Amino acid sequence: MKLFKYIFGISLLFISCKEVKKDDINSSENQIVAKTLDSINLSNGTLKRIDSFPSKYVRPRTVDIWLPSDYSSLKKYAVLYMHDGQMLFDAKTTWNKQEWKVEEIVGGLLKEQKIRDCIVVAIWNISEIRHTDYYPQKPFDLLPQKFKDSIFETGNKQFGTDFKGLNSDNYLKFIVEEVKPFIDSNFSVFTNSENTFIAGSSMGGLISMYALCEYPEVFGGAACLSTHWVGFMPQENFPVPETFFTYLAQNLPLPATHKIYFDYGTKTLDKFYLPYQNRVNEVLKQKGYDESNSKNLKFEGHDHSENSWNQRFQIPVQFLLNKN
């Protein structure tokens, strides 16, 4: 059950920080302030934090911005947006003492000149509404009405979550209409889709896929690690996975201008994704994708955790952010 609680959100430990005001970024709009942190354990680069990003679409939440050590306003950077932001940088502050090692991996690839210059925008989840924010609305709409009704039955624990509704369309509006404009205005970044990407794991994989399909003019690529095709707790004869493939077949953007990355492990929750990987390949082929603009990779022995994702995160980063 610990694993399932992790998938649908858990209580999180928050970190304190010292303000370094000389480097703070202030935006007059909604009084958004990005404060530089010096208390988080980073191997390289700088982290700026917006403690409570205001929104008319979602509940306000923390947003972190990682800048490489040599960040300079004299050049432009690509942007990688990531979900579950509190799990990305410092294992000492996460609920399970694991992390993605984002600054180590991205910083290392930058140092080796294997990827284009970039920054990372880490959007925190709110544990009790993570499923609500991350479950794609349009695939859900494809489910039989009787099945949808059963999900919302009071006290129904069959699906492993207190699922009360969906807010994923609004969550994407939050990113596209509120977070991205702030980043574009306050950091030296490219604003076009060719340099804007999105990534996440599990439910974060689903919402990253959804973001690429819903906003192909905004995002040029998505990385979906351990994508939670079952949507809820795994069950037999489940109608959920096929709704995602139907949606993908109808909405994947043009492969000439977009990239998409999927992967999966073989242990713990990831083992339940194995029956669906052929369907992923079928849809990619149907939509005209090939190895140059899509991946669907199997990692033997990897489980559903940050310790597995950080072993392979460099692969989607290089795939999306390769130098043209």
Secondary structure, DSSP 8 states (H G I E B T S, - for coil): -HHHHHHT------------GGG-EEETGGGEEEEE-SSS--SSSEEEEEEEE--SSS--EEEEEEE-TT--TTS-BEEEEESSGGGSS-GGGSTTS----HHHHHHHHHHTT-S--EEEEEE---GGGHHHHHS-HHHHHTS-HHHHHHHTSTT--TTSS------HHHHHHIIIIIIHHHHHHHS-B--SGGGEEEEEETHHHHHHHHHHHH-TTT-SEEEEET--TTSSS--TT-SHHHHHHHHHHHH---TTS-EEEEEEESSGGGGGGGGGHHHHHHHHHHTT--TTTEEEEEETT--SSHHHHHHHTHHHHHHHH---
